[in-house]
Structure formats: structure tokens, C-alpha cells
């Protein structure tokens, strides 16, 4: 394929958290090979992860994370896919696409392989419309436009910060739903992309996700999960709630829908229930917190918004459980570590 077949080749990193050999990349080779990969190895650093030949990649294990971040490494989860956000931090590219190693290439209804990365890029490069819902969904998609009655003053849209993709085969269900519907598979291919309206939260899934790192990167923290923590499987959703509140405040957009990937295997519902148990109760208080949170007008950067959010997490959610005080502190540590590795461009001679 010609270089033009791979949009943003030099401006995008693919981040993959894993505990196993990355044989799944062979299936993605036609779509991923020209891009740079950041692999974040979870679990024991002594294990040797094999990557197929021909890919350009960096691989970081826990020892690397500790060496690079020092004491601040405490904010990066261990033995949980939440460790992927370390890859967001060390990337130097404008865009990130992250995918799980059990996600394969899906086919559209005509039987054609879906280039998920290309669709994500298309979503990110076109505006979002969070202030007024378009009934033909994304007006910037091929064959669509703004419908009659859509205000002309809002048709310019806002920059798209996040593109949230979906999954065929194994749906992203919580443990109770998995237990009730163990054989359920998602076979519905909905050919649509839509902007999430302002003020509406959503459960973000991190296994097929792209974002503009320059717009929202510092808020893409996947929290404290896994080893030594009382909760798991809420990493991506926590990030999604934080990101959505900040996007609404800063006038940025989030799209969901296409592209689909093929989610190949279901995780163990009993193991999942153990991880999710506290979260299932806590989310009934977490969600109202995010629905009601207000960020001050003087919070004009992602970092300042996120630190304010961390303060409110400690003040309001800390009453539920001491974990949220610890999480609030980790959110601040994350921002400090982000700024250390990504210092703002220095202004010299007034330029």
C-alpha cells in the first residue's frame, strides 16, 4: 500500500497492554504495520513478550515504569490493563489508538475487513456536535448532513477529542449480566457514529478507543486498579467519566459508534464479579457525583480541570471509602508525572 493509505502515520501511536505474546498483531498487520506501537507489559517483568517481526515498537515493563517515574510510579496500576495509560504518558505523538490483545479484525455486513484505525482517525479529524442532536447522526459521515431545523450557528461543531469504538461477538458486559446471559453475542452492526450530547455521561470502554492526546491526554488516566486495590474493571469507565466532564467544560466532543472490532473471548464472570463487586455499589454514588460536578471557569487547561476534579473526588467521594482519597491523590500524582514527561513548550523572546 502507498504511504497515503496510512493516515497520520507519523502522528499516531498504538498503545497495547498485554501479559502475553502479541500473535494477534499478525491479523492487524495490513492496518498497523506502518505505525509505531507502545506495548505496556503487565504482570511480571521477567516474562519475555514476543512481538511479530516487522513492527516498530517500544516495550515497557514494570521495571521500566519504576525507573522512568520513580516514586510517581505509584499512580500506575499493576496487574491490570489500566497500566496502558503509561503508554499515553510516554508517547510523543498527537493521537493515540489503544486496543486489547483479544480484539481481532471484524467484518462489515458485506464481508469486508474493517480498518478500525482509519475509521477512528476519520472520527477524530471531523468535528463533534454536542450541543444539538442531529437525527442523521454524524453529519460529517459520507452520505449524511445536518437535517432541516439544525441551527446554522452550531454547524461548525467543536474539536473531537475522543473516538469510542464498539465490539462484535463478546459484548462489554458487567459480571452480573455475563452470568445471566453467558451465551449472548453481539451480532448487530449499526452503521452509525454519533456525538455524545453535552451533560450526558457514558461507560467508556478502553479496548477499542482513540483520542487526540494534545486535546485531552492528561485526563486519560485509568485510575488505581488491580493489585492491592479494592476494585477492578472500572479503569476505562473512570477515565471516561472524568474525560466527559472535562470535555463538556472545555467545549470538546466525544463520538461513539463505528468502528467495530471482533472481541474474541469472554473473561471469567466470577473473577470479574470479585473485581467489580464494590464498584457495582459505588457507581450508584459515583455517577451522581460526575453528573453534578462543576468545574470553575478559571480551569482552562486539562491539567487544571483534572486537579480540581481530584480535589472534589477526595472531598465528596472520600466519604464513601478511603480508596477515593487515595485515588484523588493518585490523580494529582498522574498530572505531575505527565507534566514532567511532557513539559509545556517554552516561550522565548516573546515567540
C-alpha positions in Angstrom: 0.0 0.0 0.0 1.1 3.6 -0.7 2.1 5.8 2.3 -1.1 7.8 1.7 -3.1 4.6 2.6 -1.9 5.1 6.2 -3.2 8.4 7.5 -1.4 10.1 10.4 1.4 7.5 10.1 3.9 9.8 11.9 1.4 11.4 14.2 -0.2 8.4 16.0 0.9 5.7 18.4 -0.9 2.4 19.0 -0.9 1.5 22.7 -1.4 -2.1 23.7 -1.4 -3.5 27.3 -0.6 -7.2 27.5 0.5 -10.2 29.5 1.1 -12.5 26.6 2.8 -12.8 23.2 1.3 -10.5 20.6 0.4 -13.0 17.9 -2.9 -11.1 17.4 -0.9 -8.4 15.6 -0.5 -10.7 12.5 -4.2 -10.2 11.8 -3.8 -6.4 12.1 -0.5 -6.2 10.1 -2.1 -4.8 6.9 -3.5 -1.9 9.0 -1.0 -1.4 11.8 2.5 -2.2 10.5 3.5 1.3 9.4 2.5 2.8 12.8 4.6 3.0 15.9 3.5 0.7 18.8 3.9 1.3 22.5 3.5 -2.0 24.4 2.9 -1.9 28.1 3.7 -5.3 29.7 1.6 -6.0 32.7 2.4 -8.5 35.4 5.9 -10.0 36.0 8.7 -8.0 34.2 10.8 -11.2 33.9 8.4 -12.7 31.4 9.6 -12.3 27.8 6.8 -11.0 25.5 7.2 -11.9 21.8 6.2 -9.4 19.1 5.9 -10.5 15.5 8.7 -9.4 13.2 8.4 -6.2 11.2 6.7 -4.0 13.7 8.2 -0.8 15.0 7.7 -0.8 18.8 8.8 0.2 22.3 8.0 -2.2 25.2 7.8 -1.1 28.8 7.5 -3.4 31.8 7.1 -2.6 35.5 10.8 -2.1 36.0 10.8 0.4 33.2 7.8 2.3 34.6 9.5 2.4 38.1 12.8 3.6 36.5 11.1 6.4 34.4 8.6 7.7 37.0 10.5 6.9 40.3 8.1 7.4 43.3 5.4 8.7 41.0 5.1 5.1 39.5 2.7 4.5 42.4 -0.1 6.1 40.2 0.3 3.3 37.6 -1.8 0.2 38.2 -0.1 -3.2 38.4 -1.7 -6.5 37.3 -4.5 -4.7 35.5 -4.9 -3.4 31.9 -5.2 0.1 33.5 -1.4 0.2 33.1 -2.0 1.1 29.5 -2.2 4.8 30.4 1.5 4.8 31.0 1.8 4.4 27.2 -0.3 7.6 26.8 2.1 9.4 29.0 5.4 8.4 27.3 4.0 8.9 23.8 5.2 11.9 21.9 2.5 11.8 19.2 -0.6 13.9 18.8 -3.0 10.9 18.6 -3.4 7.6 20.4 -5.2 4.4 19.4 -5.5 1.7 22.1 -6.6 -1.8 21.6 -6.7 -5.0 23.7 -4.8 -8.1 22.6 -8.0 -10.2 22.4 -9.5 -7.8 19.8 -9.4 -9.0 16.2 -10.3 -7.6 12.8 -14.1 -7.5 12.4 -16.0 -7.7 9.1 -18.7 -5.4 7.9 -22.1 -6.8 6.7 -20.6 -7.2 3.2 -17.8 -9.4 4.5 -15.1 -6.8 4.1 -12.4 -6.4 6.8 -12.9 -3.3 8.8 -10.0 -0.9 9.1 -10.8 0.2 12.6 -7.9 2.6 12.9 -8.9 4.5 9.7 -12.4 5.0 11.0 -11.2 6.3 14.3 -8.9 8.8 12.5 -11.9 9.9 10.4 -13.9 10.4 13.6 -11.2 12.4 15.2 -10.4 14.6 12.2 -14.0 15.8 11.8 -15.9 18.0 14.3 -18.3 16.8 17.0 -21.8 18.3 17.6 -22.5 18.0 21.4 -24.9 21.0 21.7 -27.7 19.9 19.4 -28.5 16.3 18.3 -28.5 15.6 14.6 -31.1 12.8 13.8 -29.0 11.6 10.9 -26.2 11.1 13.5 -22.8 12.3 12.4 -23.4 15.0 9.8 -19.7 14.7 8.7 -20.1 11.0 7.7 -20.4 10.1 4.0 -24.0 10.4 2.7 -25.1 12.4 5.7 -25.5 16.1 6.6 -27.3 18.4 9.0 -31.1 17.9 8.9 -33.7 20.6 8.5 -34.0 22.6 11.7 -30.4 22.2 12.8 -29.1 25.7 13.8 -26.7 27.1 11.3 -24.8 28.7 14.2 -23.9 25.3 15.6 -22.9 23.6 12.3 -19.2 24.3 12.7 -19.1 21.9 15.6 -16.3 21.5 18.1 -13.0 19.7 18.0 -13.3 15.9 18.6 -11.2 14.7 21.5 -12.3 11.1 21.7 -13.5 8.3 19.3 -15.1 5.4 21.1 -15.5 2.2 19.1 -17.6 -0.8 19.7 -17.4 -4.6 19.5 -18.9 -7.5 17.7 -19.1 -11.0 19.2 -18.4 -10.7 23.0 -20.2 -7.6 24.4 -18.6 -5.5 27.1 -20.9 -6.6 29.9 -20.5 -6.5 33.7 -20.3 -9.7 35.7 -23.9 -10.0 36.7 -25.1 -9.6 33.1 -22.4 -12.1 32.0 -23.7 -14.6 34.5 -27.3 -14.1 33.4 -26.6 -14.2 29.7 -23.5 -16.4 29.3 -24.2 -17.2 25.6 -25.2 -13.8 24.4 -23.2 -12.4 21.5 -23.4 -9.0 19.8 -24.2 -9.6 16.1 -25.8 -6.2 15.5 -23.7 -4.0 13.2 -25.1 -0.5 13.4 -23.6 1.7 10.7 -23.6 4.9 12.7 -21.3 7.4 14.5 -22.8 9.9 16.9 -21.7 12.7 19.2 -22.5 12.3 22.9 -24.6 15.3 23.9 -23.3 17.7 26.5 -24.2 16.8 30.0 -24.6 13.1 29.2 -22.2 10.5 30.7 -21.3 7.2 29.1 -19.5 4.0 30.1 -16.2 4.3 28.1 -14.6 1.0 27.1 -10.8 1.1 26.6 -10.4 -1.9 24.3 -11.2 0.0 21.0 -10.5 3.6 21.7 -8.8 6.6 20.1 -8.2 10.1 21.2 -6.4 13.4 20.5 -3.6 13.4 23.0 -2.9 17.1 22.5 -6.5 17.9 23.4 -7.4 15.5 26.3 -4.4 13.3 27.0 -3.7 14.4 30.6 -7.3 13.4 31.6 -6.9 9.8 30.2 -5.8 8.4 33.5 -7.2 4.9 34.1 -7.0 5.2 37.9 -5.8 2.8 40.6 -7.0 -0.7 39.8 -5.8 -4.3 40.2 -3.1 -5.5 42.6 -3.5 -4.0 46.0 -6.7 -2.1 45.2 -10.3 -2.9 46.3 -11.7 -2.5 42.8 -11.0 -3.5 39.2 -12.6 -3.3 35.7 -13.6 0.4 36.3 -10.4 1.9 34.9 -11.7 2.9 31.5 -15.1 4.0 32.8 -13.5 6.2 35.5 -11.4 7.8 32.8 -14.4 8.2 30.6 -16.4 10.0 33.3 -13.5 12.3 34.1 -12.9 13.0 30.3 -16.6 13.6 29.6 -16.9 16.2 32.4 -13.7 18.0 31.2 -14.7 17.9 27.5 -18.0 19.4 28.4 -16.3 22.1 30.4 -13.7 22.9 27.7 -16.0 22.7 24.7 -14.7 19.4 23.2 -16.6 16.5 21.7 -16.7 12.7 22.0 -18.0 10.4 19.3 -19.2 6.8 19.8 -20.2 4.0 17.3 -18.1 2.9 14.4 -15.6 1.3 14.2 -16.3 -2.2 15.3 -13.6 -4.8 16.3 -14.2 -8.5 16.9 -13.9 -9.2 20.7 -12.7 -12.8 20.7 -13.1 -14.1 24.2 -15.2 -13.5 27.3 -13.4 -13.0 30.6 -14.4 -15.2 33.6 -17.6 -13.7 35.1 -16.7 -15.0 38.6 -13.3 -13.3 38.6 -14.9 -10.2 37.2 -17.6 -10.2 39.9 -14.8 -10.2 42.6 -13.2 -7.2 40.8 -16.4 -5.3 40.2 -18.2 -6.1 43.5 -17.5 -2.8 45.3 -17.8 -0.8 42.1 -21.3 -2.0 41.5 -22.4 -0.4 44.7 -20.1 2.6 44.5 -21.1 3.6 40.9 -24.6 4.5 42.3 -22.8 7.4 44.1 -20.0 8.0 41.6 -22.4 8.6 38.7 -24.4 11.4 40.6 -21.1 12.9 41.6 -20.0 13.3 38.0 -23.5 14.4 36.9 -23.4 17.2 39.4 -19.7 18.2 39.4 -19.0 21.8 38.4 -15.5 23.0 37.3 -14.6 26.7 38.0 -14.4 29.0 35.0 -10.7 29.6 35.8 -9.9 26.0 35.0 -9.0 26.5 31.3 -6.5 23.6 30.8 -7.0 19.8 31.0 -4.4 19.7 33.9 -6.2 22.4 36.0 -9.5 20.8 35.4 -8.2 17.4 36.4 -6.6 18.6 39.6 -9.8 20.4 40.5 -11.7 17.1 39.8 -9.2 15.2 42.0 -9.9 17.6 44.9 -13.6 17.1 44.6 -13.2 13.4 44.4 -11.4 13.4 47.7 -13.8 15.8 49.3 -17.1 14.2 48.1 -16.3 10.5 47.2 -13.8 10.2 50.0 -16.8 9.9 52.4 -17.8 6.6 50.7 -14.5 4.9 51.2 -10.8 5.8 51.9 -10.0 4.4 48.5 -11.3 7.6 46.8 -8.9 9.7 48.9 -6.0 7.5 47.7 -7.4 7.8 44.1 -7.6 11.6 44.3 -4.0 11.7 45.4 -3.0 9.4 42.6 -4.8 11.7 40.1 -2.6 14.6 41.2 0.5 12.4 41.0 -0.5 11.4 37.5 -0.7 15.0 36.3 2.6 15.8 38.0 4.2 12.9 36.2 2.6 13.8 32.9 3.9 17.3 33.1 7.4 16.1 34.0 7.5 13.9 30.9 5.6 16.4 28.7 6.8 19.8 29.7 5.0 22.7 28.0 6.8 24.3 25.1 8.9 27.2 26.5 8.2 30.7 25.2 11.4 32.5 24.2 11.8 36.1 23.0 8.0 36.6 23.0 7.6 33.9 20.4 
